[in-house]
Amino acid sequence: MKFKRFYFFLILIVIGFLLNILDFTKLLVFKIPNAPLNSQGISLAEELGYTKNTKLLVVNSDDTAAHPSFMEGVFETMDAGIVKSTSVIVHNHNEVALKRIATLSKKKPEWGIGVHLMLTNEYQNRYPWKPVLPKEIVPSLYNSMGLAWATIEEVELYANPKEVYLEFEAQIQKAITLGISISHLDSHMGTMYRNSYYPGANIDDLRMAAVKVAMKYNLPMTVNTFDKNAVKSIQFMDDNQMIRPDTFFGFYELEEMNSHMSYKGSSLKKWMTALIVNFVFNFKIPYTNKSSVEDDIPVRMDIIKTAVAKIVKPGLNHFYMHAAHAVSKNGQELPSGLNHAVGLDKIVRLSDAHVWSSKEMKAFLKKENIVLINYTRLQLLMEKRIIINSENPFDF
């Protein structure tokens, strides 16, 4: 009788374990399907002259022009040859930086320059900036200090999607006016990929504010391909032949990996999560943040190589990273954001600059048969596509 009871409980434990594995696996591996073929039945890779099984990769350095120290690191990293794409933050007082990028981009036609659509400033008074439009026009995009919101959660709660659309359009127009030929749109801190909880708004309205402005300017746009909430807005993009990546991923601080991979709860749940994450992605969580660039670089290199090998598939893939110098040419030190421990932004950005400038990474990408591109040619393709402006179910 004791043995029967033992086996009964053992079976229950095994069933529970398997159910948890299935549940975690679904959570970890969910991905929106690749973009459909174009109206002629041709894949994006084939439109660009490659075979349909080609693994295209855009490595994009985010946040350019937000702060002077970012500029120098981005330019140096792009000169190394792997990173061919960057996106500029457009805020209320960086005209000089944007003009410099416009001038440099004309000398570097192989570079793609996008707009890193901005609704947040994680530095606040450490390096303050505001939206492009004044508070009188977009009051919901300002916090009590008269700056852009500090966190993503504040944007979800307080940003009116109608004002978000106006601000996105103003940022694009400012970049164009200052001489930048825009290749694509992506998002600072991922705010344009998030749900809207603004009173009276639809949950998709933040995403659709970005989609609609991308459609207006015929610009490819990044999307969060691992988010179930984005299915409806991405389907709208696909129905209208808008160009977007099939896979979108990247990393900032190392410890963030743990929360992204659902490493929380009881010790047993954490152990199971770590086991499954290792099986699915080969990531060895939990990760801990390092106290120096020298210690961070080898771990970051290993994580990125593992992720690229596991995640990048035939189609259009986008990896976001952040390059910087410790100090700008005019002596301004790299700021520390309020959303991370003091000094961590510096470690992340200097490490990213090193990894994506390295011969090791270049050799690895070649071994993986990955073709490095940017959105410049894709933007031209999108201009040629027929964008069907049918009745929009997401109209504000």
Number of C-alpha atoms within 10 A of each C-alpha: 5 7 8 9 10 10 11 11 12 12 12 11 12 11 12 12 15 12 12 16 17 13 11 18 16 11 15 18 13 12 17 18 13 17 22 16 15 15 10 6 9 12 20 23 19 15 15 12 9 14 14 15 12 17 19 24 26 23 23 28 31 26 26 29 25 22 19 22 23 26 22 19 25 25 20 17 23 23 14 15 16 20 28 25 25 30 25 29 25 29 25 16 14 15 15 11 19 25 17 15 23 20 14 14 17 13 10 14 11 15 22 24 27 31 27 27 27 28 30 25 25 22 18 18 12 12 14 16 22 24 27 20 19 14 15 7 11 19 16 20 26 21 18 7 11 16 20 26 27 19 16 18 15 18 28 19 14 18 25 22 27 16 17 26 21 16 23 27 21 17 23 22 15 18 23 14 12 17 17 24 17 22 24 27 25 27 23 20 19 17 22 30 24 21 20 24 21 19 10 8 16 16 16 21 26 27 26 26 23 26 24 18 18 23 21 12 16 21 26 28 24 25 29 23 22 19 14 12 16 20 18 14 20 23 16 16 23 17 14 16 20 27 27 26 22 24 25 21 18 14 19 17 19 19 15 15 19 20 11 11 19 16 20 14 10 9 10 11 17 18 16 17 25 21 16 21 22 13 12 13 17 16 21 15 20 17 14 14 16 17 11 15 18 13 13 20 20 12 16 20 19 13 19 19 15 14 18 20 16 12 15 21 18 18 21 24 25 22 20 19 21 25 31 32 22 18 17 17 12 8 10 13 16 21 21 17 20 16 12 12 11 11 14 21 21 22 22 26 25 23 25 27 25 21 21 24 20 16 14 11 18 15 10 14 18 11 9 13 11 19 14 18 23 24 26 22 13 21 21 14 18 18 15 10 15 11 16 11 9 8 7 9 7 15 11 12
